[in-house]
């Protein structure tokens, strides 16, 4: 089972790292609350996975004499504290993100975040007291306790979110919210089954089936967000510009620039726009640069998003 655990740990870490990189690129282009909230817990999860890899492989790579000195003990203490704080931060940011997605009132969300904040603070304090107290200065043992049980036990929070999402699913406002809540419940409720499997097969291994739930959630949410941008932001209705003539004129967007925006919405490249309007590609680039400056955006995704928001009543 150790070989299977090693393979699963490597694959899960690679998957989470890949999703993190893709989400960073998506956030650079969109810079909205969806991707920002996603990265707030995805980055700590990615760092935690890398730290788990170090915990799993360093004792196998370095000779035994190097694993008994002060340097290694300091590493164990540092890895223990960093892992505890990363796990707590990940659970906190993920929980707040999931609460923000619920179709609840602002008062209910605020109360939920406050209660959750106290619970996770208590979880952090208890984690430090229990792990450091039980280790009695043996930092190698403290690190073993942390990577074997800390994230494993903290995942109980995610089971609660799974059932909460299932409850609120019937109150979802639109298909987007319904799909999100369905994905959350389908991802984290199975932890009830994964916990016993971890205790049977991976109790003494750094890898836990619990990681699969977090990785599956990252994949699901990235798929949802990317699909939302590619199908919604980049498929802007052709009448958007005509509906926003007054808005564009207020920002001193010229008629020629409005023509270019309309062609951008249709998906034409700079070269195709140049041929369509009988101007040079460099002139198109200059017009697009001026459009971005006047509307305060930096790329097409942000431009389409802005036009969509302004076209809504």
N, C-alpha and C positions, 0 to 999 in steps of 0.2 A: 504493500500500500504506500510505502514511502516513495517509490518511484512514480506511482500514479499521482501522489500529492505534489511531487516536484514538478511534474509536467503540467498539472492543472494550475499550480502557482505561477509558473512562467507564462503560460498562455493567458491567464486572467490578467496578470500584470501588463503584458504586452497589449491586450485588448483595451484596458483602461487607459494606458498611456496613449494609444492611437486615438481613442475617442477624445481625450483631453486636447491633443494637438489639433484635431479637426474642429473642436469647439472653439479653440483659441482663434483659429482662422476665421470661423464663422462670426465670432464676436468682433473681430477687427473690421469685418465688412458691415455688420448690422448694428452693433453697439446698443442693444436694447436690453430690457429687464429680463427677458427669457434667458438669453445666453449668459448674462452677468450672474443671475441667480444660479444657473447651472454650474458655472465655473467655480462659484463660491464653495461648493462642496466637492466638486469633481477634482480640483487641485489637491485638497487635503487627502482625498481617497487615493489619488495617484501617488502622492508622497508616502502615504502609509504602506501602499503595496511595495514600493521600492525598498522601504525600510524593512519590511517583512522578508524580502528577498535577501537583504544583507544578513539579517538574523539567521536565515536558513542556511546560507552558503558559506559565510565567513568561517565558522568552526570546521567546515570540511576542507577548506582551502589552505588555511594557515596551519603550521605545525603546532602540536600540543603545547610546547614550551612557550609559545607566544600568547597562548590563551589563558595563562595563569598570572601574568604580570599586571602591574598597576595600569598600564595603558589600556589593556583590554577591559579591565574592570571599570575604568572611566568611560570607555566606549559603551559598556553595558548600561551604566547609569544614565548616560546621555540618551542612548537609544530608548531606554525605558521611559524617561520623562517626555521626550519628543513624541513617542508613540502614544502615550496617554493623552497629551494635549492635541495631537493630530486627530485621534479618534473622537475625542470630545468635540473638537471644532467641526469635524465632518458631520457628526450626529446633530449638532446644533444648527449648522447652516442648512443641512438637508431637511431637518424638521421644519425650520422656518420657511424654507422654500415650498415644502409640501403644504403647509398651512395656508400660505398665500394663494395656492391654487384651488383651495376649497371654495365651493359656492356658498359661503357663509357671510354674515354681515361683518362690517369692519369691527364692530364691538366684539363679536365672537372671536374673530381672528386675533384681535389685540389681547383678549383674555387668554386665548389658547397659547399665544407666543409667550406671555408673561409666565403662565404656569409651566410651560415647557422649559423656559429659561431657568426657573428655580430647580426643576427636576434634573436638568442636565448639570447645573452647578453642583447639586448634591451628588450626582454621579461622579463628577470630577473629584470632589473632595474625598468621597468614599474610596474611589479608585486609588488615590495617592496614599490614603491612610492604610488601606488593606494591603496593597502591594509592598509599600515600603516597610510597613509594620511586620508583615509576615517574613520578609526577606532578612530582617535584622542585620542589615549592612552587607549581605551577600548579594551584590549587584548582578551577578550572573544568574542567580536564582530569581531575582526580581525581573530580569529581562525575560526569562522563561515564562514566568507567570503572566507577564504583560502580553506577550505575543500568542500565548496559548489560550487565554481566557478573556482578555479585556474587550476587544472588538466583538468577540463571541457573545459576551454578556450584554454589551451595549446595544446589540442588534434587537433587543427586546423592544426598544423604542420604535423600530421600524415595523414590527408586527402590529403595534397599536395604530401606526399610520396606515397600514394596509387595511385594517378593519374600519378605520375612520373614513378612508377613501371609498370603501365599498358602501358604507352607509350614505355618504353624500352623493354617490353616483346618481341616485334617482332624482337628485335636486340639481343636476348639472344644467348649466345654461349654454346649450349649444353642443355640437358634436365634438369640438376641440376639447372642451373641458371634460366631457364624458369619456373620451378616449384616454385623456391623461389620468383620470381617476381609475379607470379600468386597468391601465398599465401599472399604476402604483399598487393597487390591491393584488393584481396577478403576480407581481414581482415579490412582494414582501410577506403576504400571508403564507406562502409555501415555506417560510422559515420555520414554521411549526413542525414541519416534517424534516427539514434540514438539520435542526438542532440535534435530534436523536442520532441522525446519521453521522454528524460530526463527533459525537460522544463515542460512537462505536468504531468508526474507521480512522478519524484524524485527531483524536484527543491529544496525542503527543507530537503532532506535526504542525508546522507553521501555517500550512494551508488549511482553510476551513471551507466547507460548502457554502457558508455564509457569504464568502466573497463572490460566489456566483450570482447571488441575488443582487448585490451592489453593481456588479459588472453588467448583469442583464438590464437593470434599471438604467444605467448609463447609456447602453445601446438603444434601449427603447426611447428614452427621452431625446437622445441625439437624432434618432430617426424622425421623431415627431417634430422637433424644431427645424431640422433641415427641410423636411417635407413642407412645413408651414411656409418657409421662406421661398422655396423653389416653386411651389404651386400658388402661393398667395402674393408674395411680394413681386416676384418676377413675372407674374401673369396678371398684370394690371389691366383693368378694363380700358379699351381704346378711347372711350368717351371721357376718361379721367381729366385729360387736359382741357377739353372744352368745358367741363364742369368747373374747372378751377381757373378760368380766364381772369376773373377779378383778383383772385389770390396772387396769380403770377404777375399781373400788372402792378399790383401793390409793391412787389419786390423788383419792379423795373425789368422784368424779363421781356425781351423784345419779341416781336412776331416771329422772326427767324429762329430765335432760341426756342419758342413754343413749338415751332415745326419740328425742330430737332428732338425735343422732348417726346413729341408724339411718335416719332420714328424709333426712338430708343425704347419706348413702351412696346412697340411691335417686334422688338428683338433684333433690329438691324445693327450691324457692326458700323464702326466709324467709316470704313471704306464704302460700305453699301449706302450709308447716309450721304456721303460725298457724291457718289454717282447719282443718287436720287435727286439731289438738290443742285447738281452741276457746280460743285465747289470742290476745293482740294481737301484731302484728309486732314492736313494741318489746320485748315480753317475750322473744320468740324471739332478738332481737339480744342481749339481756342474757345469756340462757342460753349462746349461742354464744361470747360474749366470756368468760364464766366457764369454758367448756370449754377454750378456747384457753389461758387463763391456767393452768389446772390441769395441762394436758398439755404446756405449754411450746412451743406452736406458734402460728403467726400467720395461717394461712389454711387452706383446705380441702385443698389439695394436700398440705401438710405433715401435716395430720391424717390423711388417708387413707394416706399413706406410713408414718406411725408405726403405725397400726393393722395395716397389712399386715405390717410387720416383726414385730410382736408376735404375729401370728397364725401365723407360721411356727414349726415345731417346732424 
